[in-house]
């Protein structure tokens, strides 16, 4: 018996959480970003959700939190680089190559960058490339 793709059952529609559910989940996230099974079970019963739905919400929220943190680190790195460049340019009297060199929207890699910053920069670059292809 073969089921053709157009006959396959459709994926269940994505569930939206209510403002009350969001509030309770967020409050717990402020206390712990990785609740254990029992805590998830209690909250799931209280919010009329499944343990798995609560678990996935926390996974997604941690990912969002980490993306925001990495973006903030990138922004701080860019600010520091700009300050260094500004400081360098204000003391250098002749700079012939800087005016003709093409500028890139991506910051240059430097030896003092942390591996996590390099990975974050690479992930951002890949995401931008994917968005440009869409």
Secondary structure, 3 states (H helix, E strand, C coil): CCCCHHHCCCCCCCCCCCHHHHHHHHHHHHHCCCCCHHHHHHHHHHHCCCHHHHHHHHHHHHHHHHHHHHHHHHHHHHHHHHHHHHHHHHHCCCCHHHHHCCCCCCCCCCCCCCHHHHHHHHHHHHHHHHHHHC
